[in-house]
Amino acid sequence: MRVLVACEYSGRVRDAFIAKGHDAMSCDLLPTDNPGPHYQGDVFDIINDGWDLMIAHPPCTHLAVSGARWFKEKAKEQQDALNFVKYLLNSGIEKIALENPISVISSKVRKPDQIIQPWQFGHGETKATCLWLKNLPLLKPTNIVDGREARIHNLPPSKDRWKLRSTTFQGIANAMAEQWG
């Protein structure tokens, strides 16, 4: 299967699909953190290149409700972000999973098909993650663990905080590859 992992710099989801024998490529405006097939540039450049599945992680900066207090000040940026989400969801790719935290996508586009937590996939942490799915089944928990720590939410300010908060948990990446590949 040909898998496009849109808006992913880490390579985690890409590498999970490659480990299962799929032809997977990540795409992001940033260079990849891990060597592997990666297109550094605009996803629109390659979105119509015959992908069977797209896992998309659009930036949540102007979408996540955690930033609601700034919504009035960034209405144009939020609309641009919503248009990007709609374009991804309406692409011609047969199977799509779009991932984002609790956000305005739920009220401005449509409700998510599923909300998952890292603790359902082997990580003792909380971070509600919404999935909007097209022609894919709900993701089944693979390893429910104790913990329930809000580590990601409580990260101290740093230059890499956004990167740490946006990286997909390995257990979730593995479950995507196993169940959707």
Residue pairs with C-beta under 8 A, 6 or more apart in sequence:
1 17
1 22
1 23
1 52
1 53
1 181
2 22
2 23
2 24
2 50
2 51
2 52
2 53
3 14
3 17
3 22
3 23
3 24
3 25
3 51
3 52
3 53
3 54
3 55
3 181
4 24
4 25
4 27
4 43
4 46
4 47
4 49
4 51
4 53
4 54
4 55
4 93
5 13
5 14
5 17
5 24
5 25
5 26
5 27
5 54
5 55
5 56
5 57
6 27
6 28
6 43
6 47
6 54
6 55
6 56
6 57
6 58
6 88
7 27
7 28
7 43
7 56
7 57
7 58
7 59
8 14
8 26
8 27
8 28
8 55
8 57
8 168
9 26
9 28
9 30
9 31
9 32
9 33
9 163
10 26
10 32
10 33
10 34
10 167
10 168
11 26
11 32
11 33
11 34
11 35
11 36
11 38
12 34
12 167
12 168
12 170
12 173
13 24
13 26
13 55
13 57
13 168
13 173
13 176
13 177
14 24
14 25
14 26
14 36
14 37
14 38
15 24
15 34
15 36
15 173
16 170
16 173
16 174
16 176
16 177
17 24
17 176
17 177
17 181
18 24
18 36
18 37
19 177
20 177
20 178
20 181
21 181
22 177
22 181
24 37
25 37
25 38
25 39
25 46
26 32
26 36
26 37
26 38
26 39
27 38
27 39
27 40
27 41
27 43
27 46
28 38
28 40
29 40
29 41
29 42
30 40
31 38
31 40
32 38
32 40
39 45
39 46
43 56
43 88
44 87
47 54
47 88
47 91
47 93
48 91
48 92
51 93
52 93
52 94
52 95
53 93
53 94
53 95
53 96
53 97
53 136
53 180
53 181
54 88
54 91
54 93
54 95
54 96
54 97
55 96
55 97
55 99
55 176
55 180
56 88
56 96
56 97
56 98
56 99
57 98
57 99
57 100
57 166
57 168
58 81
58 84
58 85
58 88
58 98
58 100
59 81
59 166
60 100
60 101
60 103
60 166
61 67
61 77
61 81
61 162
62 74
62 77
62 78
62 80
62 81
63 78
63 81
63 82
63 85
63 100
63 103
63 104
63 105
64 100
64 101
64 102
64 103
65 101
65 102
65 103
65 104
66 101
66 102
71 78
71 104
78 104
82 104
82 105
82 108
82 109
85 98
85 100
85 105
85 109
86 109
88 96
88 98
89 96
89 98
89 109
89 132
89 134
94 134
94 135
95 134
95 135
95 136
95 180
96 132
96 133
96 134
96 135
96 136
97 131
97 132
97 133
97 134
97 136
97 176
97 180
98 105
98 131
98 132
98 133
99 129
99 130
99 131
99 168
100 129
100 130
100 132
101 127
101 128
101 129
101 130
102 115
102 128
102 130
103 130
105 112
105 130
105 132
106 112
106 130
109 132
110 132
112 130
112 131
112 132
113 131
113 132
113 133
113 138
114 130
114 131
114 133
114 138
114 139
115 128
115 129
115 130
115 131
116 128
116 129
116 131
116 139
116 141
116 172
117 125
117 126
117 127
117 128
117 129
118 124
118 125
118 126
118 127
118 129
118 169
118 171
118 172
119 125
119 126
119 144
119 145
119 146
119 147
119 148
120 141
120 142
120 143
120 144
121 141
121 142
121 143
121 169
121 171
121 172
121 174
121 175
122 142
122 143
122 145
122 169
122 170
122 171
123 145
123 147
123 169
123 170
123 171
124 145
124 146
124 147
124 148
124 149
125 147
125 148
125 149
125 150
125 151
125 152
125 169
126 148
126 149
126 150
126 153
127 150
127 152
127 153
127 169
129 172
131 138
131 139
136 180
137 179
137 180
139 172
139 175
139 176
139 179
139 180
140 175
140 179
141 175
142 171
142 174
142 175
142 178
143 171
152 164
152 165
155 161
155 164
155 165
158 164
